Amino acid sequence: MIAAAGGLSIGAQIIAARSSIIVGVIGIVVPIVTVMVTGGTVVYFYILPIFGIIYGVRAMTRGAVIGGGIGVVLNVLAGLVSLVSSGLIGG
């Protein structure tokens, strides 16, 4: 039997970065769902993706590099969704 190499498993890394990942998913899903449900009114977040990026970087510094990277990418996408929803990008 081969022992696992040092470091955290993928599941443990995702769990370690759960705050960042959850914030990123909320930042992406909520604007899309509100447009579909309300028929044009968009709810988007100004600050939430920034906190998600901070949480992701903190997870990376604690050793959960893959989970933190996933969180950072999700929050960058959430920030882009917010900018597009507000009309600042893509007019």
C-alpha positions in Angstrom: 0.0 0.0 0.0 1.3 3.4 -0.9 1.0 6.2 1.6 -0.3 9.6 0.6 2.2 12.3 0.0 2.4 15.2 2.5 -0.2 17.9 2.4 -4.0 18.0 2.6 -6.3 16.0 0.3 -8.5 17.8 -2.2 -11.6 17.4 0.0 -9.8 18.8 3.0 -8.6 21.8 1.0 -12.1 22.6 -0.2 -13.4 22.3 3.3 -10.7 24.6 4.6 -11.7 27.2 2.0 -15.4 26.8 2.3 -16.1 30.4 3.3 -14.5 31.7 0.2 -16.2 29.1 -2.1 -19.6 29.7 -0.6 -19.3 33.5 -0.9 -18.2 33.1 -4.6 -21.1 30.8 -5.4 -23.6 33.2 -3.8 -22.0 36.1 -5.7 -22.5 34.3 -9.0 -25.8 32.5 -8.5 -27.9 35.2 -6.8 -27.7 37.8 -9.6 -28.6 35.2 -12.2 -31.5 33.8 -10.2 -32.9 37.2 -9.4 -33.0 38.2 -13.1 -34.8 35.0 -14.0 -37.3 35.1 -11.1 -38.1 38.9 -11.1 -38.0 39.4 -14.9 -35.4 42.1 -15.0 -34.6 43.3 -11.5 -31.0 42.4 -10.6 -29.6 41.9 -7.1 -25.9 42.1 -7.0 -23.2 42.6 -4.4 -20.6 45.3 -4.3 -18.4 44.1 -1.4 -19.1 40.4 -1.1 -16.5 39.2 -3.8 -13.8 41.3 -2.1 -14.4 39.5 1.2 -14.4 36.2 -0.7 -11.0 36.9 -2.2 -9.7 37.8 1.2 -11.0 34.5 2.6 -9.5 32.6 -0.3 -6.1 34.2 0.2 -6.3 33.4 3.9 -7.0 29.8 3.1 -4.0 29.7 0.8 -1.7 31.0 3.5 -3.0 28.3 5.8 -2.0 25.6 3.3 -5.2 25.0 1.4 -3.8 26.3 -1.9 -6.1 24.4 -4.2 -9.3 25.3 -2.2 -8.2 28.9 -1.8 -7.5 29.1 -5.5 -10.9 27.8 -6.3 -12.4 30.4 -3.9 -10.4 33.2 -5.5 -11.4 32.2 -9.0 -15.1 32.0 -8.0 -15.0 35.4 -6.4 -13.2 37.0 -9.3 -16.1 35.6 -11.5 -18.6 36.9 -8.9 -17.0 40.3 -9.1 -17.3 40.3 -12.9 -20.9 39.3 -12.6 -21.5 42.2 -10.2 -19.8 44.6 -12.6 -21.8 43.4 -15.6 -25.0 43.5 -13.6 -24.4 47.1 -12.4 -23.6 48.2 -16.0 -20.0 49.2 -15.4 -18.7 46.5 -17.8 -20.3 45.4 -21.1 -22.8 48.3 -21.1 
